[in-house]
Amino acid sequence: MTGGLPARGGSFRTQLVVLTAAVTALAAVVLTIVVQLVLERATTHSLDTVLEDRTEAVIGSASAGPGGSLVVPEERLDAGVAVYDVTGRLAAGSPPASQRDAYADLSTTRRVRTVERTGDGDESRIRAEPFTTSDGAAGVVVVTERQAPYERGERLAVLVCVGAGGLMVLLAAGLAFWVSRRALAPVVAMTRAADDWSEHDLASRFDPGPGRNELASLGRTLDRLLGRVAHAIRSEQRLTSELAHELRTPLTAVQLNADLLLLDPGLSAAGREKAEEIAGAARRMGAAIESLLELARTASASALSGSCRLVDAIGEALGSPDGTAVEVDVDPELRLLLPVGLAARALGPVLDNARAVAGRVVVSAAPYRTGFVAVRVDDDGPGIGADDRERVFEPGRTTGDGAGLGLPLSRRIARSTGGDVTVADGPLSTRVEIVLPTP
């Protein structure tokens, strides 16, 4: 069973910003809904209060006229006010034309009623209240109030809430981005440093001290991890050195006997071909073992001593005149912070592979980063597919008659000095870039 953090899209900072924005947006939506409900209740209460006040004002001014008829002063008969007698006959005022039917339905009510009606595209709230004056006259007063002015205020308040909610989301997301960026900046720096140290500088440590915060804990954890990596690599280097020493003696004997066999004038053509194949394989294996031994002796960039000119390393790496001629376009004075033998062993497999499959090979150099140069080997060969550009660095993988150790050794040497070997598309077909240190 494996453990670890769940894989999710985007960085942690992005997820934090998105989560903050989502939570803020949800809070803004809930707040807007709550405000709308409160405003709706407040609007309804305000309308009912206005209608009640107008109704009470009309009832308070009503009196009995001659013959028991209802009399209401003209100044109390605002627009939308109608007073009916007990039989439902209009006694004073006049109902709006669009609401005559609603007024007629309410004119004989025996209890207080409040209804909503729509007329001429405008919603109104209507209140009907039966009453009896102090001098015995009875009737029903019906008043109406348009809802449009109140609803406009309600809509404006909702729009303000929506705008404020959007602004809140933007501010919350911006604040989360700023805070997370500042808070995670040390983590990002520590991660990059740890990644670089794990490849090139196993002696470096964060040494965060006895602090109890999360960053100090992370630093101590990374220090322990770097210590384990350093121990594992040192163990591997010791094993590599021991194996190389053990293999060198029998391999020397194999090569010596193959060379002696080739000196025999009576050797048949078939036997000579097999002896040459054995001798060639022994020489290639011997070169690989020498590379492993020298790499073990120079285990890290800090242990490197000596330097050489790049053109000298290229010349030694080319060695045999067999294969395609190489065009070398580098500064004759450009130097590498490597012994010439180790630099040649880093360049040799790349050059040999290019010369074996291409009709044209060009070597150039360009600044890479401070203290490093990128040696570029371009060829017009068949190319290396995108899916195979990492597989070619796996030990034992080969497309020719070699042992499949050349490119893995090149990368290992380059990485042990702080550089790397990578494959990409180039101006001719394939470009292999070897990054090596400079003084």
C-alpha positions as CSV (number, residue, x, y, z in Angstrom):
1,M,0.0,0.0,0.0
2,T,1.4,3.3,-1.0
3,G,0.8,6.7,0.8
4,G,1.2,10.3,-0.1
5,L,-0.7,13.3,-1.1
6,P,-3.6,12.8,-3.6
7,A,-2.8,13.9,-7.1
8,R,-4.8,17.0,-8.1
9,G,-4.6,19.4,-10.9
10,G,-2.9,22.7,-10.4
11,S,-0.5,23.9,-7.7
12,F,-1.4,24.1,-4.1
13,R,-1.5,27.9,-4.3
14,T,-4.0,27.7,-7.2
15,Q,-6.2,25.3,-5.3
16,L,-6.1,27.5,-2.3
17,V,-7.1,30.6,-4.3
18,V,-9.9,28.7,-6.1
19,L,-11.2,27.3,-2.8
20,T,-11.1,30.7,-1.2
21,A,-12.9,32.3,-4.2
22,A,-15.5,29.5,-4.2
23,V,-16.2,29.8,-0.4
24,T,-16.5,33.6,-0.7
25,A,-18.8,33.3,-3.7
26,L,-21.0,30.8,-1.8
27,A,-21.1,33.2,1.2
28,A,-21.9,36.1,-1.1
29,V,-24.8,34.1,-2.7
30,V,-26.2,33.1,0.7
31,L,-25.9,36.7,1.9
32,T,-27.7,38.0,-1.2
33,I,-30.5,35.5,-0.8
34,V,-30.9,36.4,2.9
35,V,-30.8,40.1,2.1
36,Q,-33.5,39.6,-0.6
37,L,-35.7,37.7,1.8
38,V,-35.3,40.3,4.5
39,L,-36.0,43.2,2.0
40,E,-39.1,41.4,0.7
41,R,-40.5,41.0,4.2
42,A,-39.5,44.6,5.0
43,T,-41.2,45.9,1.8
44,T,-44.4,44.0,2.5
45,H,-44.4,45.3,6.1
46,S,-43.9,48.9,4.9
47,L,-46.7,48.6,2.3
48,D,-49.1,47.2,4.9
49,T,-48.2,50.0,7.4
50,V,-48.8,52.6,4.7
51,L,-52.1,51.0,3.8
52,E,-53.2,50.7,7.4
53,D,-52.3,54.4,8.1
54,R,-54.3,55.5,5.1
55,T,-57.2,53.3,6.0
56,E,-57.3,54.6,9.6
57,A,-57.1,58.2,8.3
58,V,-60.2,57.7,6.1
59,I,-62.1,55.8,8.8
60,G,-61.3,58.5,11.4
61,S,-62.8,61.2,9.1
62,A,-65.9,59.3,8.1
63,S,-69.3,60.3,9.6
64,A,-73.1,59.7,9.1
65,G,-74.8,62.1,6.7
66,P,-78.5,62.7,6.1
67,G,-80.5,59.5,5.9
68,G,-77.7,57.5,7.5
69,S,-75.4,57.8,4.4
70,L,-71.6,57.9,4.7
71,V,-69.8,61.2,4.4
72,V,-66.0,61.4,4.0
73,P,-64.2,64.8,3.6
74,E,-62.9,65.3,0.1
75,E,-59.3,65.9,1.3
76,R,-59.2,62.4,2.7
77,L,-60.1,60.8,-0.6
78,D,-56.7,60.3,-2.2
79,A,-56.2,58.5,-5.4
80,G,-57.1,54.8,-5.0
81,V,-59.4,55.4,-2.0
82,A,-63.0,54.2,-2.2
83,V,-65.6,54.0,0.6
84,Y,-68.6,51.7,0.3
85,D,-71.8,51.4,2.4
86,V,-73.0,48.2,3.9
87,T,-74.8,47.2,0.7
88,G,-71.6,47.5,-1.4
89,R,-72.6,50.7,-3.1
90,L,-69.9,53.3,-3.6
91,A,-70.4,56.1,-1.1
92,A,-67.2,58.2,-1.7
93,G,-64.0,58.2,-3.7
94,S,-63.4,56.2,-6.8
95,P,-61.6,52.9,-7.5
96,P,-58.8,52.9,-10.2
97,A,-60.2,51.8,-13.5
98,S,-57.9,48.8,-13.7
99,Q,-58.9,47.5,-10.3
100,R,-62.7,48.0,-10.3
101,D,-63.4,44.3,-10.1
102,A,-61.0,43.8,-7.2
103,Y,-62.6,46.8,-5.4
104,A,-66.1,45.4,-6.1
105,D,-65.1,42.0,-4.6
106,L,-63.8,43.7,-1.4
107,S,-66.7,46.2,-1.0
108,T,-68.8,43.8,1.1
109,T,-66.1,42.1,3.1
110,R,-66.8,41.6,6.8
111,R,-63.2,41.3,7.9
112,V,-59.8,43.0,7.1
113,R,-58.4,41.7,3.9
114,T,-55.2,42.5,2.0
115,V,-54.7,41.2,-1.6
116,E,-52.3,41.8,-4.5
117,R,-53.5,42.6,-8.0
118,T,-51.9,43.4,-11.3
119,G,-53.3,46.1,-13.5
120,D,-51.9,47.9,-16.5
121,G,-48.6,46.0,-16.0
122,D,-48.2,47.4,-12.4
123,E,-48.6,45.4,-9.2
124,S,-50.5,46.9,-6.3
125,R,-51.4,45.9,-2.8
126,I,-55.1,46.5,-1.8
127,R,-56.5,46.7,1.7
128,A,-60.1,46.5,2.6
129,E,-61.3,47.2,6.2
130,P,-64.9,47.2,7.4
131,F,-65.7,50.0,10.0
132,T,-68.5,51.6,12.0
133,T,-68.4,55.3,12.9
134,S,-69.1,56.6,16.3
135,D,-72.5,57.9,15.1
136,G,-73.5,54.4,13.8
137,A,-72.7,54.6,10.1
138,A,-71.1,51.4,8.7
139,G,-69.2,50.7,5.6
140,V,-66.0,49.4,4.0
141,V,-62.9,51.4,3.1
142,V,-60.7,50.1,0.3
143,V,-57.3,51.7,-0.4
144,T,-54.4,50.6,-2.8
145,E,-50.7,51.3,-2.9
146,R,-48.4,50.7,-5.9
147,Q,-45.5,48.3,-5.2
148,A,-43.3,49.5,-8.0
149,P,-41.4,52.2,-6.0
150,Y,-40.7,49.7,-3.2
151,E,-39.6,47.0,-5.6
152,R,-37.2,49.3,-7.3
153,G,-35.5,49.9,-4.0
154,E,-35.5,46.2,-3.4
155,R,-33.9,45.4,-6.8
156,L,-31.3,48.1,-6.3
157,A,-30.4,46.6,-3.0
158,V,-30.0,43.2,-4.5
159,L,-27.8,44.6,-7.3
160,V,-25.7,46.3,-4.7
161,C,-25.3,43.0,-2.9
162,V,-24.4,41.1,-6.1
163,G,-21.8,43.8,-6.9
164,A,-20.4,43.8,-3.4
165,G,-20.3,40.0,-3.5
166,G,-18.3,40.0,-6.7
167,L,-15.9,42.5,-5.3
168,M,-15.6,40.4,-2.2
169,V,-14.7,37.3,-4.3
170,L,-12.0,39.2,-6.2
171,L,-10.6,40.7,-3.0
172,A,-10.6,37.4,-1.2
173,A,-8.9,35.6,-4.2
174,G,-6.3,38.3,-4.5
175,L,-5.6,38.3,-0.8
176,A,-5.4,34.4,-0.8
177,F,-3.0,34.6,-3.7
178,W,-0.8,37.2,-2.1
179,V,-0.8,35.5,1.3
180,S,-0.2,32.0,-0.1
181,R,2.6,33.3,-2.4
182,R,4.4,34.9,0.6
183,A,3.8,31.9,2.8
184,L,4.9,29.3,0.3
185,A,7.8,31.2,-1.1
186,P,10.3,29.6,1.4
187,V,8.8,26.2,0.6
188,V,9.3,26.7,-3.1
189,A,12.9,27.9,-2.5
190,M,13.6,24.9,-0.2
191,T,12.2,22.5,-2.8
192,R,14.3,23.9,-5.6
193,A,17.4,23.8,-3.4
194,A,16.8,20.3,-2.2
195,D,16.2,19.1,-5.8
196,D,19.5,20.7,-6.9
197,W,21.4,19.5,-3.9
198,S,20.2,15.9,-4.4
199,E,21.8,15.9,-7.8
200,H,24.9,17.9,-7.4
201,D,25.7,19.0,-3.8
202,L,25.0,16.2,-1.3
203,A,26.9,18.0,1.5
204,S,24.6,21.0,1.7
205,R,21.9,21.2,4.3
206,F,19.2,23.7,5.3
207,D,20.1,23.5,9.0
208,P,16.9,25.3,10.1
209,G,17.8,25.2,13.8
210,P,15.5,24.2,16.7
211,G,12.5,26.2,15.6
212,R,9.1,24.6,16.0
213,N,7.2,26.1,13.1
214,E,6.2,24.2,10.0
215,L,9.1,25.5,7.8
216,A,11.7,24.4,10.4
217,S,10.1,21.0,10.5
218,L,10.1,20.8,6.7
219,G,13.8,21.8,6.7
220,R,14.8,19.1,9.2
221,T,12.8,16.5,7.2
222,L,14.5,17.5,3.9
223,D,17.9,17.4,5.7
224,R,17.2,13.8,6.8
225,L,16.1,13.0,3.2
226,L,19.2,14.5,1.7
227,G,21.3,12.6,4.2
228,R,19.7,9.3,3.1
229,V,20.2,10.2,-0.6
230,A,23.9,11.0,0.1
231,H,24.4,7.7,1.9
232,A,22.7,5.8,-0.9
233,I,24.8,7.4,-3.5
234,R,28.1,6.9,-1.6
235,S,27.2,3.3,-1.2
236,E,26.5,3.0,-4.9
237,Q,29.8,4.7,-5.7
238,R,31.7,2.3,-3.4
239,L,30.0,-0.7,-5.0
240,T,30.7,0.7,-8.5
241,S,34.3,1.2,-7.7
242,E,34.7,-2.3,-6.2
243,L,32.9,-4.0,-9.1
244,A,35.0,-2.1,-11.6
245,H,38.2,-3.1,-9.8
246,E,37.1,-6.7,-9.8
247,L,36.1,-6.7,-13.4
248,R,39.2,-4.9,-14.7
249,T,41.7,-7.8,-14.0
250,P,39.8,-10.6,-15.9
251,L,38.8,-8.2,-18.6
252,T,42.5,-7.3,-19.1
253,A,43.3,-10.9,-19.4
254,V,40.5,-11.4,-22.0
255,Q,41.8,-8.5,-24.1
256,L,45.4,-9.6,-23.8
257,N,44.6,-13.1,-25.0
258,A,42.5,-11.8,-27.8
259,D,45.3,-9.5,-29.0
260,L,47.8,-12.4,-28.7
261,L,45.5,-14.6,-30.7
262,L,45.3,-12.0,-33.4
263,L,49.1,-12.1,-33.7
264,D,49.0,-15.8,-34.7
265,P,49.7,-16.0,-38.4
266,G,48.0,-19.4,-38.7
267,L,44.6,-18.1,-37.4
268,S,41.8,-18.8,-39.8
269,A,39.7,-15.9,-41.2
270,A,36.7,-16.9,-39.2
271,G,38.8,-17.2,-36.1
272,R,40.4,-13.9,-36.7
273,E,36.9,-12.2,-37.1
274,K,35.8,-13.7,-33.8
275,A,39.0,-12.6,-32.1
276,E,38.7,-9.1,-33.4
277,E,35.1,-9.0,-32.1
278,I,36.2,-10.2,-28.7
279,A,39.1,-7.7,-28.6
280,G,36.8,-4.8,-29.6
281,A,34.2,-5.7,-27.0
282,A,36.8,-6.0,-24.3
283,R,38.2,-2.5,-25.2
284,R,34.7,-1.0,-25.1
285,M,34.1,-2.6,-21.7
286,G,37.5,-1.5,-20.5
287,A,36.7,2.1,-21.4
288,A,33.4,1.9,-19.6
289,I,35.1,0.5,-16.5
290,E,37.7,3.3,-16.6
291,S,34.9,5.8,-16.7
292,L,33.2,4.2,-13.7
293,L,36.5,4.3,-11.8
294,E,37.2,7.9,-12.6
295,L,33.7,8.9,-11.8
296,A,33.9,7.1,-8.4
297,R,37.1,9.0,-7.7
298,T,35.4,12.4,-8.6
299,A,32.2,11.7,-6.7
300,S,31.0,15.3,-6.7
301,A,31.6,18.6,-8.3
302,S,33.5,19.9,-5.2
303,A,36.0,17.0,-5.6
304,L,36.8,17.8,-9.2
305,S,40.4,19.0,-9.9
306,G,42.0,20.1,-13.1
307,S,40.6,21.6,-16.2
308,C,40.9,21.3,-20.0
309,R,40.1,22.9,-23.2
310,L,36.8,21.8,-24.8
311,V,38.5,21.2,-28.2
312,D,41.0,18.9,-26.5
313,A,38.3,16.9,-24.9
314,I,36.4,16.6,-28.2
315,G,39.6,15.5,-29.9
316,E,40.2,12.8,-27.4
317,A,36.6,11.7,-27.5
318,L,36.7,11.3,-31.3
319,G,39.7,9.0,-31.0
320,S,39.2,6.6,-33.9
321,P,38.9,8.1,-37.4
322,D,36.1,5.7,-38.2
323,G,32.7,7.1,-38.9
324,T,31.4,10.4,-40.1
325,A,33.7,13.5,-40.0
326,V,32.7,15.9,-37.3
327,E,32.4,19.7,-37.8
328,V,33.7,21.4,-34.6
329,D,32.5,25.0,-34.1
330,V,33.7,26.0,-30.6
331,D,35.9,28.7,-29.1
332,P,39.4,27.2,-29.0
333,E,40.0,28.8,-25.6
334,L,36.8,27.6,-24.0
335,R,37.7,25.5,-20.9
336,L,35.9,22.9,-18.9
337,L,36.3,22.4,-15.2
338,L,37.0,18.7,-15.7
339,P,40.0,16.5,-16.4
340,V,40.4,15.9,-20.1
341,G,39.8,12.2,-19.7
342,L,36.5,12.5,-17.8
343,A,35.3,15.2,-20.2
344,A,36.1,13.0,-23.1
345,R,34.2,10.1,-21.6
346,A,31.2,12.3,-21.2
347,L,31.3,13.5,-24.8
348,G,32.5,10.2,-26.4
349,P,29.4,8.1,-26.4
350,V,27.3,11.0,-27.8
351,L,29.8,11.6,-30.6
352,D,30.2,7.9,-31.4
353,N,26.4,7.4,-31.7
354,A,26.0,10.5,-34.0
355,R,28.9,9.4,-36.2
356,A,27.5,5.9,-36.5
357,V,24.0,6.9,-37.8
358,A,24.4,10.4,-39.5
359,G,26.0,11.8,-42.6
360,R,26.7,15.1,-40.9
361,V,27.6,15.9,-37.3
362,V,28.2,19.4,-36.0
363,V,29.5,20.2,-32.5
364,S,28.9,23.7,-31.0
365,A,28.8,25.3,-27.6
366,A,26.6,28.0,-26.0
367,P,26.4,29.5,-22.5
368,Y,24.0,27.6,-20.3
369,R,23.9,29.2,-16.9
370,T,26.6,30.7,-14.7
371,G,29.5,28.3,-14.4
372,F,28.2,25.9,-17.1
373,V,28.3,25.5,-20.9
374,A,26.0,23.5,-23.2
375,V,27.9,21.4,-25.7
376,R,25.5,20.7,-28.5
377,V,25.9,17.7,-30.9
378,D,23.6,18.1,-33.9
379,D,23.3,15.3,-36.5
380,D,21.1,14.6,-39.6
381,G,20.4,11.0,-38.6
382,P,17.0,9.3,-38.4
383,G,16.3,11.0,-35.1
384,I,15.0,9.8,-31.7
385,G,11.3,9.7,-31.0
386,A,9.9,11.7,-28.2
387,D,8.9,8.5,-26.3
388,D,12.5,7.2,-26.5
389,R,14.4,10.3,-25.5
390,E,14.6,9.1,-21.9
391,R,14.8,5.4,-22.6
392,V,18.1,5.8,-24.5
393,F,19.7,6.7,-21.1
394,E,18.6,3.4,-19.5
395,P,21.6,1.0,-19.0
396,G,21.7,-1.9,-21.4
397,R,19.4,-0.3,-24.0
398,T,21.1,-0.2,-27.4
399,T,20.3,-0.3,-31.1
400,G,23.8,-1.3,-32.2
401,D,26.5,-3.7,-31.2
402,G,27.5,-1.9,-28.0
403,A,26.7,-2.7,-24.4
404,G,24.2,0.1,-24.0
405,L,26.3,1.8,-21.3
406,G,27.6,4.8,-23.2
407,L,24.8,7.3,-22.9
408,P,23.9,6.3,-19.3
409,L,27.6,6.9,-18.4
410,S,27.6,10.2,-20.2
411,R,24.6,11.4,-18.3
412,R,25.9,10.1,-15.0
413,I,29.3,11.9,-15.5
414,A,27.5,15.2,-16.5
415,R,25.1,15.0,-13.5
416,S,27.8,14.2,-11.1
417,T,29.4,17.6,-12.0
418,G,26.2,19.6,-11.9
419,G,25.2,19.2,-15.5
420,D,23.0,16.9,-17.6
421,V,22.6,15.2,-20.9
422,T,19.3,15.6,-22.8
423,V,17.9,14.9,-26.2
424,A,15.8,17.3,-28.3
425,D,14.9,18.3,-31.8
426,G,17.7,20.2,-33.6
427,P,18.3,22.2,-36.8
428,L,19.5,19.1,-38.6
429,S,17.4,16.4,-37.0
430,T,18.5,15.4,-33.5
431,R,20.3,17.5,-30.9
432,V,22.0,16.0,-27.8
433,E,23.0,18.7,-25.3
434,I,25.8,17.9,-22.8
435,V,25.9,20.5,-20.0
436,L,29.4,20.6,-18.3
437,P,31.0,22.9,-15.7
438,T,33.4,25.7,-16.7
439,P,36.0,27.6,-14.5
